[in-house]
Amino acid sequence: MQARVIAFITCLMAQSALAQSTVDIPIDQARAIAARAVRSGDVQLAQEIARQLLSQDPNDRTALLIIAATASQSENPTEGRTAGARAWRLSQTDTQKYEAARLTALAAAKEERFTLSTFWLRRALTVAPNDAEYAQTIADARIIKRRNPWSTHFGFSVVPSDNVNGGAEGTTLTAPGNPTGTLSDDARALSGIRASFSLRTQYRLHENKNSRSTVGLQYSGARVRLTEDIDIPDDAFDTNSTEFSLRYDRALPHGNLGINTSAGVSDYREATAGDQDVEFQKYDIGRFGLSYQTPLADRSKVAFVARTEQLSYLEETIGDVQRNTLSMSYVHALSSGDSWHVSISATDSVGDSVNYTSNAMTVQGGYNWKDPIGPVTLSVGAGYTRTDYPDYRLLYPVTGGRSDDTLFYNIKVGFPDATYAGFTPGLSLNRSLSDSNVSRYTRDTISVGITLNSAF
């Protein structure tokens, strides 16, 4: 067995076939010769030796690694990737697995299979031997991410809530100019468990030093399991939203311009207490937006956004809603690495139904700490929204119109010590308190979610 390998080696290395003879060389020495060939850049010799070793032992881990290590310089990176993956399965220690995972990622990148390359770099992170290797793998993963035309993000949470439906705090319906009434069960705050899922994937169609265009698909959905003893089916609170988008970004002399358009559909359900049947409802979505972002200083930037959207409801009593929004934001990074931001936005909505015609103004801000505070990372935000519905009506027009004042805040906590494969788990707390002259919309909503943030 060894003689066949060495005979092949001596033939490859010979200056003159007549000046050489076949010599038995141990397999370990053949591996060492192949490894030296890799280091010296003799890819062909290294691969030929490795293939001969594998022909006699398909589980020769060293030979598999040599095939993987030379994949980026060969015409067959797929062979290198499959060899690296097999070497991973044969590895016995974390150090061996780390080596195999990185080489497999390199081969996948050579194939331009960047998502698969990222997967193997995440595997490498789980077995990185030290902080320096971990940091290097993170840096490599960020490079691969920039090269990858695909970008995908997802979120998932299952959390208890004392207001899964965004219902009112009380049971009495009051509004200026209208008689006092009683809210239906589905209009009151209901306790339960809310599960939500979101997926956003984007593909880069083209990119150069001045411009980039991308196409994307977004989906979000929610399901509710009520914990209260109430005669309303759980699926009355099902929601789904799907949207297809196209975006173009261009670098200008003093900033960046973005153009975005999207179309989609969102569906929800309507139900009446005591009736187990739910009615399917939906609205079509069309959006168009412009954005401009420019730096003000070394660590500051300002952004302006103008957006218009058309919502077309299946429910004829609602009809169409035209909504226009203008916003401005400012972000500043401190020398410590911390950052803070503020923004203001104004939204004007005009609907076929007077109850969907409104004006809203929102101001908000937030602060993000770069370094952990003890065992956690932290960011906070808060804001205020004022919304006026000038012609809102119930049985009769609401005197002076409906007015809502909403305070909201959020706290996001990350747990870097629990990071795995480049993902850091965290918790998010969101709370909003709304006060309205129409009691149906006076509510206190708290939600707690589990987050998973990627380092790249």
C-alpha positions in Angstrom: 0.0 0.0 0.0 2.7 2.4 1.0 4.9 1.5 -2.0 2.2 2.5 -4.5 2.0 6.0 -2.9 5.8 6.4 -2.8 6.2 5.2 -6.4 3.7 7.9 -7.5 5.6 10.5 -5.4 9.0 9.7 -6.8 7.7 9.9 -10.3 6.2 13.4 -9.7 9.4 14.6 -8.1 11.8 13.1 -10.5 14.0 15.3 -12.7 14.8 12.2 -14.7 12.8 9.0 -14.5 15.9 7.0 -15.0 17.7 8.6 -12.1 15.0 7.6 -9.6 13.9 4.4 -8.0 10.8 3.3 -6.1 11.3 3.6 -2.4 8.9 2.6 0.4 8.0 5.6 2.5 5.7 5.6 5.5 2.3 7.1 5.0 3.1 9.7 7.7 6.1 10.9 5.6 3.9 11.1 2.5 1.5 13.3 4.4 4.4 15.5 5.5 5.6 15.9 1.9 2.1 16.9 0.8 1.9 19.4 3.7 5.3 21.0 2.6 4.0 21.1 -0.9 1.0 23.2 0.3 3.3 25.6 2.1 5.6 26.0 -0.8 2.7 26.6 -3.2 3.0 23.4 -5.2 -0.8 22.8 -5.3 -0.6 20.1 -8.0 1.8 18.0 -6.1 0.0 18.4 -2.8 -3.3 17.4 -4.4 -1.9 14.4 -6.3 -0.4 13.0 -3.1 -3.6 13.7 -1.1 -5.7 11.9 -3.7 -3.4 8.8 -3.7 -3.7 8.8 0.1 -7.5 9.0 -0.1 -7.7 6.2 -2.7 -6.2 3.9 0.0 -8.0 5.4 3.0 -11.1 7.7 2.3 -11.0 8.7 6.0 -7.4 10.1 5.9 -8.2 13.4 7.6 -4.8 15.0 6.7 -5.3 14.2 3.1 -8.8 15.7 3.2 -7.5 18.9 4.8 -4.9 19.2 2.1 -7.6 19.0 -0.6 -9.6 21.6 1.3 -6.6 23.9 1.8 -5.7 23.9 -1.9 -9.3 24.4 -3.0 -9.0 28.2 -3.4 -6.1 27.7 -5.8 -7.6 24.8 -7.8 -10.2 24.5 -10.5 -12.5 22.3 -8.4 -13.4 24.1 -5.2 -16.4 21.8 -4.7 -14.0 18.9 -4.1 -12.2 21.0 -1.5 -15.5 21.9 0.3 -16.7 18.3 0.4 -13.3 17.2 1.6 -13.3 19.8 4.3 -16.8 18.8 5.5 -15.7 15.2 5.7 -12.6 16.2 7.7 -15.0 18.0 10.1 -16.9 14.9 10.7 -13.7 12.9 11.3 -12.2 15.5 13.7 -11.8 14.5 17.3 -10.9 17.7 19.0 -12.1 21.3 18.9 -8.8 22.4 17.3 -9.2 19.9 14.5 -12.8 21.0 14.0 -11.8 24.6 13.9 -9.2 23.9 11.2 -11.6 21.9 9.1 -14.5 24.4 9.4 -12.3 27.4 8.3 -10.9 25.5 5.3 -14.4 24.4 4.3 -15.6 28.0 4.5 -12.8 29.1 2.3 -13.6 26.5 -0.3 -17.3 27.5 -0.2 -16.3 31.1 -0.7 -14.2 30.1 -3.7 -17.4 28.5 -5.1 -19.2 31.8 -4.4 -21.5 30.0 -2.1 -21.3 32.7 0.5 -24.2 31.7 2.6 -22.7 28.2 3.0 -19.4 29.8 3.7 -21.0 31.8 6.5 -22.5 28.7 7.9 -19.1 27.0 8.2 -17.5 30.2 9.8 -20.3 30.1 12.4 -19.3 26.5 13.1 -15.7 27.6 13.4 -16.7 30.1 16.0 -18.2 27.4 18.2 -14.8 25.7 18.5 -12.3 28.6 18.2 -9.2 27.8 20.3 -8.6 31.4 21.6 -9.8 35.0 21.4 -7.5 35.9 18.6 -8.8 33.1 16.3 -12.4 34.0 17.3 -11.8 37.7 16.3 -10.2 36.7 13.0 -13.1 34.4 12.2 -15.6 37.2 13.0 -13.6 39.6 10.7 -13.6 37.0 7.9 -17.3 36.4 8.3 -17.9 40.2 7.8 -15.9 40.1 4.6 -18.0 37.2 3.3 -21.2 39.0 4.3 -20.2 42.0 2.2 -19.5 39.7 -0.8 -22.7 37.7 -0.4 -25.5 39.1 -2.6 -28.0 37.4 -0.3 -28.9 38.8 3.1 -31.5 37.1 5.4 -32.8 38.1 8.8 -35.4 36.4 10.9 -37.1 36.8 14.3 -39.2 34.7 16.5 -40.8 35.1 19.9 -43.4 33.4 22.1 -44.3 35.6 25.0 -47.1 36.0 27.5 -49.0 39.3 27.4 -51.8 40.9 29.4 -53.0 42.6 26.2 -52.5 40.4 23.1 -55.1 42.2 21.1 -54.3 45.9 21.9 -57.6 46.3 23.7 -58.8 48.9 26.1 -58.1 49.0 29.8 -61.7 49.4 30.9 -65.1 48.0 30.0 -67.0 51.3 29.4 -67.1 53.1 26.1 -67.1 56.9 26.4 -66.6 59.6 23.8 -67.6 63.3 23.7 -70.9 63.7 21.9 -71.9 60.0 22.2 -73.9 58.1 24.7 -72.0 55.9 27.2 -71.8 52.2 26.2 -70.1 48.9 27.0 -67.1 47.6 25.1 -67.4 44.2 23.5 -65.2 41.4 24.9 -62.9 41.5 21.9 -62.4 45.3 22.3 -61.1 44.9 25.9 -57.5 43.9 26.8 -57.2 40.1 26.7 -54.5 38.0 28.3 -52.8 35.3 26.4 -49.6 34.1 24.7 -48.5 35.7 21.5 -46.2 34.0 19.0 -44.7 36.1 16.2 -42.3 35.3 13.4 -40.7 37.5 10.8 -38.4 36.9 7.8 -36.7 39.4 5.6 -34.5 38.3 2.7 -32.7 40.5 0.2 -30.8 39.9 -2.9 -28.2 42.4 -4.4 -28.9 42.7 -8.1 -25.9 44.9 -8.8 -23.3 47.0 -7.0 -20.4 49.2 -7.9 -18.5 52.0 -6.1 -21.4 54.5 -6.8 -24.6 52.5 -6.7 -26.4 49.4 -5.6 -29.8 47.9 -6.3 -31.5 45.2 -4.3 -34.7 43.2 -4.4 -36.3 41.9 -1.2 -39.1 39.9 0.3 -40.5 40.4 3.8 -43.0 38.3 5.8 -44.4 38.7 9.3 -47.1 36.8 11.1 -48.6 36.5 14.6 -50.7 33.9 16.4 -52.4 34.2 19.7 -53.5 31.6 22.4 -56.0 33.3 24.8 -55.7 32.3 28.4 -58.9 34.1 29.5 -62.2 32.2 29.6 -63.9 34.1 26.8 -66.0 32.9 23.9 -63.7 34.2 21.1 -61.6 31.8 18.9 -57.8 32.1 19.0 -57.6 32.5 15.2 -59.6 35.7 15.5 -56.3 37.4 16.2 -54.2 35.8 13.4 -52.3 38.3 11.2 -50.0 37.9 8.2 -48.2 40.4 6.1 -46.1 39.8 2.9 -44.3 42.5 1.0 -42.0 42.5 -2.1 -39.6 45.5 -2.4 -37.1 47.0 -4.8 -34.4 49.5 -3.6 -31.8 51.6 -5.3 -29.0 53.4 -3.5 -26.6 55.9 -5.0 -23.6 57.7 -3.6 -23.7 61.5 -4.1 -20.9 64.0 -3.6 -22.2 64.8 -0.1 -24.3 61.9 1.0 -26.3 58.9 -0.1 -29.7 58.8 -1.9 -32.1 55.9 -1.6 -35.2 55.1 -3.6 -37.5 52.3 -2.4 -40.8 50.9 -3.7 -42.8 48.0 -2.5 -46.1 46.1 -2.9 -47.7 43.6 -0.6 -50.8 42.4 1.2 -51.7 42.1 4.9 -54.5 40.0 6.3 -56.3 39.9 9.6 -59.5 38.5 11.1 -62.8 39.9 12.5 -64.9 38.0 15.0 -67.8 38.7 17.3 -67.9 37.5 20.9 -70.0 34.3 21.1 -69.5 33.5 17.5 -66.8 30.9 16.6 -66.7 31.9 13.0 -64.1 34.5 11.9 -64.2 36.7 8.9 -61.2 37.1 6.7 -60.1 40.6 6.0 -57.1 42.1 4.1 -55.7 45.2 2.6 -53.3 45.7 -0.3 -50.2 47.8 0.2 -48.3 50.0 -2.2 -45.3 52.1 -1.0 -42.8 54.5 -2.4 -40.1 56.4 -0.6 -37.0 58.6 -0.9 -34.2 58.9 1.6 -31.1 61.0 1.9 -28.3 60.6 4.4 -25.3 62.7 4.9 -22.5 63.1 7.5 -22.4 66.3 9.4 -19.0 65.6 11.1 -16.7 62.7 11.8 -19.1 61.0 14.1 -22.5 62.5 13.2 -25.0 62.0 10.4 -28.4 63.2 9.5 -31.1 61.5 7.4 -34.3 62.7 5.7 -37.1 60.4 4.6 -40.2 61.0 2.5 -42.7 58.1 2.1 -46.1 57.7 0.6 -48.3 54.6 0.8 -51.7 53.5 -0.4 -53.7 51.0 1.6 -56.7 49.4 -0.1 -59.0 47.5 2.3 -61.2 44.6 1.3 -63.8 46.0 3.8 -65.9 48.5 1.7 -66.7 50.6 4.8 -63.0 51.4 5.1 -62.0 51.6 1.4 -58.7 53.3 0.6 -56.2 55.2 2.8 -53.5 57.5 1.5 -50.7 58.0 4.0 -47.7 60.4 3.6 -44.8 60.7 6.0 -41.9 63.0 6.5 -39.1 62.3 9.0 -35.7 63.4 10.0 -33.2 61.7 12.3 -29.8 62.5 13.8 -27.2 60.1 15.0 -24.1 60.9 17.0 -21.3 58.5 18.0 -19.3 59.5 21.1 -15.5 59.0 21.5 -16.3 56.1 23.9 -18.1 54.2 21.2 -21.5 54.8 22.7 -24.1 56.5 20.4 -27.3 58.4 20.7 -30.0 59.3 18.3 -33.1 61.5 18.0 -35.8 61.7 15.3 -39.1 63.5 14.5 -41.7 62.4 12.0 -45.1 63.7 10.8 -47.8 61.5 9.1 -50.9 62.7 7.3 -53.5 60.0 6.5 -56.6 60.6 4.3 -59.1 57.8 4.1 -62.4 57.1 2.4 -63.6 56.5 6.0 -63.4 59.5 8.3 -62.2 57.2 11.0 -59.0 56.5 9.0 -58.3 60.2 8.4 -55.7 61.5 10.9 -52.6 63.5 11.5 -49.7 62.2 13.7 -46.5 63.6 15.1 -43.8 61.5 16.8 -40.6 62.5 18.5 -38.2 59.9 19.9 -34.7 59.2 20.9 -32.4 56.5 22.2 -29.0 55.7 23.6 -26.7 52.7 23.0 -23.8 51.6 25.1 -21.0 50.0 23.1 -19.3 48.1 26.0 -21.1 45.7 28.3 -22.4 46.9 31.6 -21.5 44.0 33.8 -22.6 40.9 32.0 -25.0 42.6 29.6 -25.2 45.0 26.7 -27.8 47.7 26.9 -29.7 50.1 24.7 -32.8 52.2 25.6 -35.3 54.4 23.7 -38.4 56.4 24.4 -40.8 58.7 22.5 -44.2 60.4 22.3 -46.8 60.3 19.6 -49.8 62.7 19.2 -52.5 61.5 16.8 -55.7 63.5 15.9 -58.7 62.2 14.0 -60.6 65.4 13.3 -63.8 63.8 12.0 -63.9 60.6 14.0 -67.4 59.2 14.7 -69.1 56.4 16.7 -72.9 56.6 16.7 -72.4 60.3 16.3 -69.4 62.5 15.4 -67.0 62.8 18.4 -67.1 66.4 19.6 -63.7 68.0 18.8 -62.5 64.8 17.1 -60.6 61.9 18.6 -57.2 62.6 20.1 -54.6 60.0 21.3 -51.5 60.7 23.3 -49.1 57.8 23.5 -45.9 57.5 25.5 -43.6 54.5 24.7 -40.3 53.2 25.6 -38.1 50.1 24.9 -35.2 48.4 26.6 -32.9 46.0 24.9 -30.6 43.8 26.8 -28.0 41.4 25.3 -26.1 38.6 26.9 -22.6 38.5 25.3 -21.4 35.7 27.5 -24.0 33.4 26.0 -23.0 34.1 22.4 -23.0 31.0 20.3 -21.9 30.7 16.6 -21.9 34.5 16.4 -25.4 34.9 17.7 -26.0 36.8 20.9 -29.3 36.2 22.7 -31.2 39.0 24.4 -34.4 40.4 25.7 -36.5 43.3 24.6 -39.1 45.1 26.7 -41.6 47.4 24.9 -44.3 49.4 26.6 -46.8 51.9 25.3 -49.3 53.9 27.3 -52.1 55.6 25.3 -54.6 58.1 26.6 -57.6 58.9 24.4 -60.8 60.9 24.7 -62.4 57.8 23.1 -62.0 55.2 25.9 -61.7 52.3 23.5 -58.2 53.5 22.7 -57.0 54.2 26.2 -54.7 51.2 26.8 -51.5 50.0 28.3 -49.5 47.5 26.3 -46.4 45.6 27.4 -44.5 43.0 25.4 -41.4 41.1 26.2 -39.5 39.3 23.4 -36.5 37.2 22.9 -33.9 38.6 20.4 -31.0 37.0 18.6 -28.4 39.4 17.2 -25.6 38.4 14.8 -22.1 39.7 15.2 -21.9 40.0 11.4 
